[in-house]
């Protein structure tokens, strides 16, 4: 910021005229114009300076004829608000400078002018003042409004001037005798030190330079030096130094004359006891030498060259100049070229800038390794190898140690190092095997071929590959204890030809019959090594499938050194996608691929999703670990043939999508179907927005499925291409650049690092170059419009043009720009008018929130986040079983059938041993008997709104039981029939209580088969006859404790009964109660969940008629310790018919649908051990069964629901929760699945 000098007294009125180099300080009143006359006796160039405060006023100059004079800011063209201007005065006479004050307030002004041509105030710069080695420092000061100081030079045209001031506020400009500007310094940058101005003089002498502050502020004190760069004077002369000689560091002159007697490559640079100055090299004529000379080493012709230090503020520091010729031989010492045997050359460096030289006995046409072996406390050296003529052979700075000698012997190694520090450099021929260890080849497993120890004073180890002990292509690898990539392999033959070099996994083509040495260079550590054959004869595994999305080839890698290989073959025109998939986060241990062609040539390494290769008939994919975690690592390798000479693979062409957009498509990625592939015709500059959801989004995992847009013309490599690409996962813009070729591309959805199975829904909308404008989503409402904080609340967003890529948010209503959580889409209606979502309120404060996209239309105050809820926890008390309701005989209610819409209110608290208070929920087996129409029964808390759920589904004439867990309100529960008339039975098997010290807690277990009379599991291998009882041992079996078990939860199935009848499950040793758990007709397969008290560690199962096989699958048990139960009003979490909770659409045979339960509808996000779901299947196309099990675990060999084609069947399920989700597997046909939440267990 400019600083304006203030006078001790107030400024007066402005004078009518200005005198040269005289500053006027005056006042310009508001809304007036100050005019000053300037009289010139001859044409000139004027520098006008005007400084004002407050405000900024610009001067305007008119000629004696009244014409406006075009002036330019001294800094050059630009819109400068204030400061000095340069004006050409082309005629003698009186000029007028006007300063108009239209600011509305009084302004103080400082102004002056300098006539550049006619001024007589310039200071003279004598020859002694401009010596380059030590130029005179001129001192000066300038008050506010100064037009600058002028200096006259005794230099001639073509001389080069260096002008410098330690103050960056000083502006330098150089003029000839006519006032023509030759050079000027640039506008200074903030926080940048002052820079010298180098100017080659052209035009007419005498030349002048000006120093001024361009903005008109004051310069209380400044300095300036003016030196001649051409034909320099006062520079110390330096000649090339012998090796072992240290430069003189005592001189303070700012330049050095480098005297070259023999043209050669020279190195040069300043050295000092402290910080050495920076500088540049110039010719004797003052021209800067560019190219490699800028970096201190280049070819120099004979003659003098000038190295000039960059000027610095303050007194000049002493420094020396290191200067060496590549042809120099003075001071060289002989050294052997078998340093791994004879030992390294050692010594200590002297002063700064000293270089040392070693002469080699090595003949031309051989190679050598340069190996730094500095001792403890020593410093590494850098080296350059020259031949006898001074031609550089190579450079070494601790990396890339191989040097191929092709020049004229003898060769010299010139070393640079740290002053007063010891060094050790070993030179070893690349063809010398003495000192190199044997390295046996191993197979593709974890076998170690060699082990080497690198130390702090020996960070290299040599290994030998004899000519007859390697194949035409091998892969070299190492591991070290902490998975650090600390080492590099260099493989070279005797001539110094490097076959390959690289890190921990390196593919290397090797010439048959040629011996090699391998140098491992790295940090001190223990390295385990393996080399393996990857040539055409290598024994590599064939892929399981090359079909797109086909089954991957699995491998388990047991250690960081373990590796496998796959050989993939095809036509040279085939396009392959090769990828090693390891489930987990991006930083978790994983496997990756290195791919070579038939000749062992490196093609690709998997850095992102996959390697894409084409052009060969055979590929070897080396599967190795990345950041191995010390545990066995499982990976699956995909080997997809995505294209052939005939076009894209049929798995892709079967799915055609349009860049104009495509409707939602759902599927499941499994180990048998690992990708979704589609083709799309694209033109340049098109963008397709791809939105979607997948089950990986709900697990808190960083691993999500990956989208790739692939161009058939650019197939090789990894990652994306510049012309066809997607930006990542769902929400990507898949686009083509303006220079892309039109054609049919492939859109690939692959699993990436996500865990399989993985459910997905994907849809697309056109973004640019669309045939129709892309509609933006418009939100009109959300229902329900409220939900508690800390939950994933179910809701439906209403509007138009809604898609999975709409990305709606919940944003605080009191802030326009505040961000918020995204609504998690589950499914969108085909017409885009409704979208089922989960509203994530975790971390939100109660209050009002807007709903909509962050940019675009939103509904204000559309959603209310209420206070978080805390559910009561209860424990289970086994009971009975005991019949509480039978409308056939008037037990518990009137003796009459329940009509359509009829509700039976059943008193449970205080009845038959159930406590009158403290009962939170009841467990009872409800049976519908002989309904007249197809319908369902729902069971729910007394007096509460009727939920949109069902517990039993039936057809006319059936007897259908189902276990129900229902909250108790007012001591009662309600049972409602929706259609026809039906008798209802309810047998209570237990209740939950919140009374302290009462009851037992649940311990969920993976569903496990305890009984199967078909094969003798748990009982004799025989059908159960009429009145037959099976006693089943549960305590002490398959993870159930031997003692302390109060009750067991198991799914009991009756298989192929010969007669209509029922099964009763009850405590062992007690009389069979007058209840039933399963009711069946001949030939059926009927399951039902049972919670039964355990006595003597056993339970009894009794068949009342005919013969039947019985199955019992245990899913949990109750004991003193375990998980407490929280009841909730029944709520629907899943319905594949309309996309509630998951994608819409029936579940196909052999496929799954999974459901997020943690955090949803009152279930906590963490600590959930199991949920209670009433699961219903409807509309099955074939007979089959449904298995419900924890997501993220293997599917158990048990079933929960069995059904025939067209049947609607319900069954209660208590399913453990592992990762927050529950999986539903359908074994055959297709079927819709419904799940209603009845409660949950928490640890």
C-alpha positions, 0 to 999 in steps of 0.5 A: 500500500502506498504511503503518502508523505504528510507536511507539517502544515496544511496544504494551500491552494494549487499553483498555476504552473509546475517546474521540472522535478519539483513537488507541489503539495496543494488542496483540491476542493470538492467538485473542482478541477486543479490546472497546472501549466508545463512549459517545454522549450522542445519536444520531450517525454514527460513522466507525470506523478499525481498522488492524492488522499483521500481518493484517487484522482487521475491527471489528464494532459492537453497539448499547446493546441488543446488536443488530448495527449495519450499517456501510458502508465509507467508499468505498461498497458493496463487499467491502473487506478493511480500512479505515474504515467509517461506522456509523449510531448511532441512539440514545444509550448505550454501543456496543461495538466488537469486533475478533476476532483468529483469525489464530493470532498476536499482532496490533498494532492502531491504532484511533479513531473520529469522531462526525460530528454531535457532534464539536467538532474540525472546523477552520473554513473561512472565506469568505476561505479558499474563494475559487475563484481562490486557495483556502487550502491547509490542511495536516495529517497523520494517523497510522495508525488515524486516523478523519480530519480534519473541516472545517466550511464556511460554505456554504449549500444549493445551493452547489457545493463543490470539494474537492481534495488533491494526494495521491490517498490522501486520501478526501473525503466531505461531510456535512450537519448530520445526518451524512448523506453528500452526496458522496464521492470514488471509490476511487483508481486506481493510477498516476492523479493525484488528482482534485477532488471537485465536490459540490452541497450538499443537506440541512441546514447547517452542512456538513462535509467529511472528509479521511482515508486510507480504508485506515487507513495513515498520512498523514505530510503532506497538503494540502487546498483547499476552494473554492466553485464557485458564485458564484465569487470571486477569478476574473480577468474576461476579455472577448472579444478583438479579432483580433490581440490576445494574451491576458495570460499573467501571472495565476496565479489558477485561474479566469476569468470569461468575460463575454459581452455579446452572445450568440454562438458563442465560442471559449475556451481557456487559453494559457501560455508553457509547458504550459497547464492543463486545465479546464472551463466552469461556469455562475455557479451552479456547474453544469458546461457540457457539449456542445461547450463541453467542447471550447472552442467553443460558443454562450454566452448573455449573462452571466458564465461560469466557466472553472476550471482543474483543480487541480494539485499545487504552486504555481499556474502563470500562464496566460491565456485566449484568448476570441473571439466569432464576431461579432467584427469588430475587427482584420479585414483584407480579402483577395482570393478569387482567391488562386491568382492574387493570392497568399495572405494572409501575416503572422506570429502574435504571442503565444499565443492570438492569432487573426487575421481575413480579410474576404472579398469573396465573395458568398453562394451561392459556394464557396471553397478554403482553401489553407495555403501556409505558407513554409519555416519557417512553420507551418500555420494552422487556420481557421473561416469565419463569416458576418456574423451569426456563423454558422459556415460551415466549418472548415479544418485543412489537410484538406478545403479546400472551404467552401460559403458559404450565410450572410450576407455579408460572410464572415470567416476566423478563423485560429489558428496558432503564436506568432511563426510566419509564415503564408500562407493563399490563399482561392480561389473554387471557380468561378474557373478562373484559376490552374487548369491544364487536365486532358485526359481519357485512355483506360484505359491508362498515358497521363498526362493531366497532371503537377503538382508540389506543393511544401513551400510550395504543397501544392495544385494546381488543375485545371479541368474545363470544362462541355463537357469531362467526362462524367457519371461519371469516375474520377480517379487519380494516381501518385507515384514511391514509390506513396505515398498522399499526395494527395487530390482535391477536386472542386467546382462554383462553389457549393462543392458537392463532387461527390467527394473521395478518394485515389489512385483516385476515382470521381466522378459529375458533373452534365452542363453544370456546370463543376468545379475539382479541387484536389489536396492532398498532400505535396510530390512529383511527381504524374502524373494521369489522368481516365477516362470510366466513364459509360454511354458509356465504352468498357470491355471485356466480361468473358470469362465471368460463369459462377461459376469461369469464365475470368477477364478478363486484364489487364497493367498497365504502370505505377502509373497504368495502369488498365482497365475492365470493363462487367458487365451483367445484371438488377438482381436478379443477384448478382455477385462481382467480384475482381481476382486477382494472384498473390503475398503479401499485401504484394506489388504487386497489382491491385484493383477499384473498382466503380460502378453505371450512374450512376457511383455508388460501390458497392465497393472491393476491400479483401479477396477480392472486391466483391459488387454487386447492384441495377443493370443495369450495373456498371463495374469499374475495375482499377487497381494497388495498391503497383505494383512498377515492373514489368508487373503481371498480374491476372485479373478474375473476374466471376461471376454467383453468383445471380439472381432464380431463386436461386443459379447452377447451378455452386453448386447442383450442389454441395450440402453439409450443415451437419451435415458433408460428406465430402472433395471434391477438385479443381483451381482453374485459369484455366478453373475458378477457384472451387468453389461449393456451397450449404448450408442454414443456421439461426441460431447454426450453425457449420460447421468447414471443413478442407482442404489445398491445394498452396499450403500447401507452397510457403511462400507466404502466399497460400492459397485463401479461403473465403467464406460468403455470405448472399443477403440481404446481398450488397453490399460487401466482406469478410464480413457480421456474420451469415454469415461464414467466418474465412479459409482452411482451418480456418475456422469458417463460421458464422451469428449468432443474429440471422441468417435461416435460408436457403440460403447459398453456400460459395465457395472462391476462389483469392485471391492463390494461384498457379493451378493450385491443387489442393485437398481440402475437407471439413466437420464440424458444430461447433454446433447439430448433429443429432448430437454432433461427434466429436473425433479420436482418435489411436491410432498413427502409422507409421512412428514415426520420421524424421530431423530437418529433413525432411518425413517421410511417415507414416500416422496411425491413429485414428477420426474423423480429418478434414482439420480435425483439426489434429494436432501433433507436441509435445515429450513432456516438456512438457504445454503446449509447442506444435509443428509441425502434421502436414501432411495429404495425404488421409484415408480415407473412414471416417476411420480413417487419414490420410496426412501429412507430419511436419514435423521442420524445426527440431526436436531429436532426441527423443520427441514426442507426436502428437495435437491440442493440446487433447484426446487425444494419444499420448505418446512416439509419434514419434521424431525422429532425427538429421538425415541427410546424403546423399553427393554423386556425379558421373556418368560416361558408359559404353557403352552396354554389356550387363551382364545377359541371362538369355536367354544367361547374361550376368551371371546364370544362363541361365534365366528369372526366376520369380515372386518370383525375384531376380537379383543383378547385379554391376556394380562392377568389370565392363566398365570400371566401377570396383571401388570408389567407385560409388554408383549405376548407370544402366541400361536394364532390359528385361523380355522375354516375361513369361508373366503381367502383373506388374512388376520392381523394381530396388533396392540389393543386400541391402536390404529390398525396397521397395514400388515398381516399375520396369517394368510389363508384360503377357504377351508384351510386351517392356518397357524402362525406364531405372533409376537404382539405388544400388549396395551391395556392388558389386551391384544386385538385380532382382526379378520379382513374377509369372510368368516373364520374361527380364531384360536390363540395359544400363548407360549410366553410373554415379555415383561419389563419387571426387574429380575424377571424373565430370560434374554435371547441368544440368537444363533445361526439357523441350525437343524436340530431335528430331521426324522427323514435322515435321523438328525436328532431322533430316529430315522422314521416317520412319527405315527399317530400319537407319536412323541419325539423328544428332542435334546436341545441343551448342550447341542450345536452351541446351545448351553448345557444348562440355564436354557429356559426356552428355545426358538425353532422353526418346526416343519411337518413334511408330507403328512398322510392325514390331516392333523396337527403337531404340538410342541411342549416342554419335555416330561409334561402332559401334552397341552390341548393346543396345536402349533402346526395344522396340516392336510395330507401331502403338505409341507407346513412350517411354523415358528415355535417358542417353547419352554425347555425342561430337562434340556429337552422339548417334545413334539407330538403328532396327533394323527397319521404319520409325518416327518418332522424338522426343527431348525433352532434360531435361538435360545433364552437364558439368564444372559443375552439380548433384551426384547423391544416390542413395536407396533407392527410395521411393514419393512419390505414389500417387493410388490411396490418397492417398499424397503428394497427394489420392486419386483419378484425375487427369482429362483436362486436369487435374493432380496435383502432388507436394511433393518438396523436404524429403520422404524425404531430399530437402533442403528447399533447393538441389534442382535436379532429382529422379529419379522412376520414374513409372507410370500405371495404369488409364487410361480413354483413350489419352493421355499424361502430362507431368511438369514443374516446378511453377510453370512453364508446361507444355512441349509434350512428353510423358514417358509414352504409353499406351493405355486400360487399360495400365500404363506406367512411365518414368524421369523427370529433372525440374527442381525450381523451387519444391519441387514437381513437376506431372503433367499428364494430357491425356485420360481419367482415370488413376492416377499413381504416382511413386517417388523414385530420387534427386535433384540439388543445386546 
